Amino acid sequence: MGSVEMRSTEDKVDLDSDEEIPFSSSHSAIKMQSTDCETSRITSPRHLSHRWVLRKINHISPLRSIYVVLIKAKINMLLPFGPLAILLHYLTGKQGWVFFFSLVGITPLAERLGYATEQLAFYTGSTVGGLLNATFGNATEMIISMYALKNGMIRVVQQSLLGSVLSNMLLVLGCAFFCGGIVHRQKDQEFNKATALVNSGLLLMAVMGLLFPAVLHFTHTELHSGKSELALSRFSSCIMLVAYASYLFFQLRSHRNLYDIIDSEQDNNAEDSNEAPEINQWEAIGWLAILTLWISILSGYLVDAIQGASDTLNLPMAFISVILLPIVGNAAEHASAIMFAMKDKLDITLGVAIGSSTQISMFVIPFCVVVGWFMGQRMDLNFQLFETATLFITVLVVAFMLQEGTSNYFKGLMLILCYLIVAASFFVHVDISNDDN
């Protein structure tokens, strides 16, 4: 009897203890255990190993930096085309394939260069970061131009820089306006008209600098034949460099309030998307140096293959220089401008597209003239009549598009169609001055 009573007392204690445990807690505990078991059964060993590798990479800063810059982005699938172009150059000598593979290999490098610049902008501030973005965004064009200038390919330098300005003003800005207008089709997007007019004025000044040497040449009104045109180009280039330096002072110091809207939009954009730098400041500087070096190496092979590619692919040199080369060099600006336009950040879009065009026309082109002066090359501002007229009309079209301070998808479509007309014009254009250089 005693043993039976003790057993019943223990059962009662067990029942009481069971009743004291809340059902929800026991149920959730069982559910969590079952979920963990299911997760462990579902998760494959390959997935676990991948997560383990990523966790290890994140703990090691250099490995994490390599992963973020060279592996994470999908465009990095094109990186092997660069080394392949160098191999083809030495093994086959087929210039058409070398040119094509170099062109494709430079594309992800230009995009990654823009990414590293954006990462550095987190530490330098938005205004300086925007200037760095425009500068390193044009680094590809500058490097290609320096190699071509060194080889005496003056027309390639002139046409590639001209094509970069046309591409930024028509194709990049047009695609940004079009995509932004489609996303926000219920309204007209607005931007700061004052800053757009300042850039339009600088672009018209650049047209003036290019127009007078061309008119002087084609009207045969030079005081000293063959010398006055070159002297005027070098003088005008120095004036344009002074004007661009004054513009930087105007933008960064004296009238910085005009650009406060752009700065606040950049800051708000970073806060809204919770953006944070993925690499630190010194890693960004290191990647800028590495990517610039690799672009310079590939640019040498690209420039050497231009003439052979023109003969092999039966494409005019003008079309390759004005259309194909700038599309690759503007890869970073193209993606950034469209992204900001779709986020209704038109001021930043104009800063990327029109700002880049202004920098090329007012700094890169005059800088190449001055560098050619020291190299002993006859680099001048006479871009020939056809090219100068194309630039003049393009600047006028874009200036009229920007004067209202609004954009929509129809304006973007018109700019894209204008670029197609320009591309078709250079496809059928024969550059007779190639024989002179």
N, C-alpha and C positions, 0 to 999 in steps of 0.2 A: 504493500500500500504506500509506504513512504517513497519508494522509488517511482511509483506511478505519479504521485503528487509532485515530486521534484521534476519529472519529465514534462508534466502539464504546465508547471510554473515556468520552465525554460521556453516552452512553445509560446506561452503568453508574453513572455519578455520579448521573444523574437517578433511576435505580431505587433506589439507595442512599438518596438523600434522601427518596424516597417512603416507603421502609421505616422511616425514622427518625421520621416523623410518625405519632403514634398514631391508630389508626383512629377511636376514639371521639371524639377532639377534632375531627377533620375532619368526622365525621358530625354532631356537635352543632353545629359552625359552619354546616354546610350547612343543618341543620334550622332553626337560628335565623334564617338568611337567608331560607329559604323561608317560615318563619312570619311574619317581618316583611313579606315580600312579600304573603302572603295577607292579613295584617291591613290593610296599606295598600290592598289591593284591596277588602276587605270593608267597612272603615270608610267610611261615607258622608261627603261634604263637610259635610252638615248636622250630623252627629254631631261632626265635628272642629271645626266652628265653635262648636257648643254648649260643647264642652270648653274651647275657647279663651276664650269669654266667661266661663265659670265661673272659669278660671284668672286672668283679668284682674280679675274681681270680688274674688277672694280676696286679691289684692295691694292693693286699695283698701279700707280698713277701713269707711268709710261705706257704700259700695256693698254690701259683704259683709253688713253689718248690715241693710240694707234687704232684701236677698235672703233672709236667714235669717228675719226677722220677718214680712215682708209677702208673700213669694212662695213660700217653701219648703213651708209647711204647706198641706195640701189644703183645710182649712177656710177659707183665705183666698179661695176662690172665691166666698164669700158677702159679701165686703167691698163690692162695687159696689152691693149693695142699700141701703146707707146713703145715699150720694148720690142714688140713685134715689128714695128716700123723700122727700128734701128737694125734689126736682124735682116729684114728684107733689103735694106740699103746695102749691106755688105755682102749678102749671099746672092741676091738676084739682080739688083740694080734696076729693077723696074720702077721708074719714077712715079708712074701713075698710082701704083699700089702704095708706095712709100708716102706719097702725098695724102692719099685717102686715110691710111692708118695713122699718120701723124695728126691729121685733122681730128679724127675720132679720139685719139689718145689725149689731145690737149683739152678736149671738151670737159671731161670730169675734173681735170686739174684746174681749169678756170672756175668751175663751180665750187670746188673745194677751197680755192683761194678766197672766193667771196665768203664762204662759210667761216674760214679762219679770221677774216676781217671782222665779220659780225660778232664773233666770240670776243675779239679784242675790244670791240666797241662797248661791251658790258663794263669794261674797266676804265675806258678813256672818257666816257660820256657820249651823249647822243650827237652833239654838234661835231666834235672831233671825230667821232666814230663814223658819221656820215661822210666827212671829208676823206677819211681813210678808206671807206667803202668805195667811193668814187675813184680814188687813186689806185688802189690795188685791183679794183675791177677793171681798170684800163691797163694794168701791168702787162697783160698778154699782148695787147696791141703795141705797147711801147717796146717790148722785147723783140717781137717780130720785126718791128720797124728798124730797130737798131741793127739787127742781123742783115736785113735787106739793104740798109744804108751802107753798112760796112762792105757789102758785096757790090756796091754801085748800082743797085736796083732801085733807082730813085722813083720811077713810076709805080713800082709795087708799094713803096712807102706812101706816096701821095694817095694812091687809089684805096689802099687798105684803111688809111685814116679817114679819108672821105667816106668810105663805106661804113665805117663804124659810127660816124655822125649820122648818116642817113638811116642806118639800122636802128639806132637808139631813138631817133625822133619819129620815125614812121612805124617800124615793125614793133619795137618794144613798147612804145607809148600806145600804139594802136591796139595791140593785144591786151594791154592793161586796161585801157578804156573799154574795150569790147567785153572782156571778162567781168570787169567791175560793173558795167552797165547791165549785163545779163543777170548777175546775182542781185543787183539792186535796181531792177527795171521799173519799180514803182515810183522812182524819183530820179532827179538829176543829181549826180554826185558833185560836191563843191570842193574847191581848193583855194589856197591863198593866191589871189590874183596878183598881188604886189610882187611877190617873189618870182612868179612866172614871167612877169613883164621885165624884171631885171635880167633874167636869163635870156629872154627873147632879144633884149637890147644887145647883150654880149654876143649872141649868135649873129646878129646883123652886123656888128662890128667885125666879127671874124670873116663874114662874107665880103665886107669892104676890103679887108686885108688881102683876100684871095683874088678879088675882082680886078683891082688896079694893075697888078703885074700881068695878068692875062690880057687885059685890054691894051696895055702898053706893048705887049708882044705882038698881038694880032693886028693892031693898027700901024705897026712899024713906025712908031713915034719915039723910039728910044734916043736919048741924047748920044749915048755910046752903045753901039749895037752889040748885044750879047753881054754887056756889063751893067747897064743901067737897071735892067730887070732883076738881076741877081742882087745888086746893091739895094734896090728898093725892097726886095723881099727880106733881106737881112735887117734893114732898118725897121720895117713894119713888124717883124718878128719880135724884135726887142721891145717895141711899143706895146705889142700884144701881151708880152710877158709881164710888163709893168702893169698893164690893165688887169691882168688876172691876179697879180699880187695885191693890187688895190681892192679887187673884188673879195679876196680872202679876208682882208682887214675889215671891209664893209660887212661881211657875213659874220665873222667871229668876234669883232670888237665893237665897232662904232654903231651899227644898226642891228645888233643882235636881237632886238625886240621883234623884228620882222620874222625871225625864224623861231621865236618862242613857241608858236603854234605847232610847228613841226616837232620841236623837242618834246612838248607836252604830249603830243600824239604818240611819239615813240615810247615815252614813259608809260602812258596809259595802256598802250598795246602790250608792253611787257608785263604790266600788272594784271591785265585781263586774261592773258594766256598763261600766267604764272611761269614765264620764261626765266630760266636761270642758266648761267654759263655752264657748258659741259666740259670745258677744259680751262685750265688756269691761264693767267696772263703770259707767263713765260713759255708755256707750251704753244699758245697761239702765235707768239713771235717766232718761235722755232719752226712751226709749220709754215708760216709765211715765207721764211727763208728757204726751207726745203722745197716747197712747191714752186717758188719763183725760180730756183735753180733748175728744177726738173723741166719747167716750161721753157726756160732759156735753151736747154739742151735739145728738146724736141723742136723748138722753133728753128734751130739751125738746120735740121734735116728737112723741115717743112719748106723753108725758103729755098734750099738747094733743089728741091723737087718740083717747084712751081712751074718752071719752064718746061720740064719734061712731062709734067702732068697736063699742061696745056696742049702739048703736041699729041700725047697719047690719048687723052680723053676728048680731043677735038673741041675744047672749050676756050673761048677768048680769055686772054690774060686779064682783061678788064673785068670780066664776069667773076673770075676766081678771086681777084683782089678786092673788088667792091662788094660782092655778095657773099661768097663762101667764107672767106677769112673772118669778116666781122661777126657773122652769125656764131662762130665758135668763140670768138673773143668776148661776145656779149652774153654768153650763157648765164653767168651769174646775175647780171643786171636784169635779164629777161625774166628769170624765175622770181626774183625779189619784187620787181615792179608789178607783176601779175598778182602775187600773193598779197601785197599791201592794197592793191586796188580792190580785190575781192573782200578785204576787211574794211573797206570804205576809208582807207587812209591815203587819199589822193595826194596830199602834200608830200608824203614820203615817196610815193610813186614818181612824182615830178622831180623830186630831189635825186632819185636814182637815174631816171631816163634823161631828162633835160639837163640835170647837173653833170652827168657823164658826157653828154654831147658838148656842153660848154667847156668842160675841162679839156677834151680832146682838141676842140677848135681853137681855144685860147691859150692852151699850155702845151699839149703834146706836139701839135703841128709846128708852132714856132720853136719849141725846144729841139725838134728834129732839124730844123733849118740851122739853128745855132750849132748843134753838134756836127752837122755836115760841114759847116764852115770850118770847124777845127779839124775835121777829118780830111779836108781838101776836096769834099764832094760838092758838086754844084746843085745842092738841094735848094729849091726856091719855092715861092708861093704861087707860081704859075701852074695851076692844076689843069690847064687847057680849057678851052671854051665850053666843051660839052659838060665836063664835070662841074665847072664853076656855075654854069647855068642851072644844073640839076640841084646843087646845094642852095642857090639863091631862091629858087621856086619852092624847095622843101621848107626852108626857114619861113618864107612868107605864109605857106599853108598852115604850118604848125602855129605860127604867131596868131593867125586869125582864129584857129581852133581854141587857143588859150585865152583870148581877150575877154570872154564872158565870165571866166572863172568857174565854169561848170563843164561836166562831161557826161556822156551817155554812150550806149553801145553803138549808136549810129555814127558818132564821131570816130570811135575806134575802128569801125568797119571802113570808113572812108580813108583813114590813115593806112590801114592794111592794104586796101586796094591801090592806093598811091604807091606803096612800096612795091607791089607786084608790077606796076607800070615801069617803075625805075629799074627793077630787076630785068624785065623783058628788054628795056632799052639798052642796058649794058650787055645783054646776051647777043644783041645784033650790032653792037658798037665795035668798030675797028680802031684801035689806038695807034694812030700813025706815028706818034712820038716815041714808040718803043725802039724804033730803029736809031733814034738820035741818042738814046741813053744806053 
